[in-house]
Amino acid sequence: MKAWLLMTTALIFGMQQASATCAAQAPHSHLSASQNLHRDMRKLWSDHVIWTREYVVAATSNQSDATAAANRLMKNQEDIGAAVAAYYGKAAGDRLTSLLKEHISIAVDIIKFAKAGDKTSQQQADAKWHDNGEAIADFLSKANPNWLRATLVQMMNMHLSTTTDEVVARLTKNWDGDVRAFDAVYNHILAMADALADGIVKQFPEKFVEARK
């Protein structure tokens, strides 16, 4: 009886492992090209806010992993630029990467000034942050007519606002507020990722024509 139980347990475990391996290796063939793009954009922009949060938590708490988080966050800006380059060319991808890295660098300064209680420098950096947000909106709206500048500016301002709420909550140790702030950050970035993916699909419909069965 004991031997039978051991064999059965081993068989079930083996089947679970095989199933997990197949699932991990299986291509997303069940998804359309448009769905794949939306999934990829959500992943990139989710990484953007998740690694921003990792940096915010580390920097506001004086943790030693702040630099590692910042480096990974900068890599994410390169990943986003590469995704854009696939449709608009390397020069466009490099330009967006540059703008996004500036976006992150300014955020780092804002946190530094906020921690130091330097309100004047923080306000100046915040103004620069919003100027950068408008520059990102300008760049994207010129690349794709489906990405309206006014809509993009509004999206970037919301991103900056929700991220600021997150930083303030961490610095004031308002942990419930911190959780709510990140929920807002994450929900908004998913909507933004979807809007960007929608614009690409509309601009390049030939790349998303599904084969008829």
Order of alpha helices (4+ residues) and beta strands (2+ residues): alpha-alpha-alpha-alpha-alpha-alpha-alpha
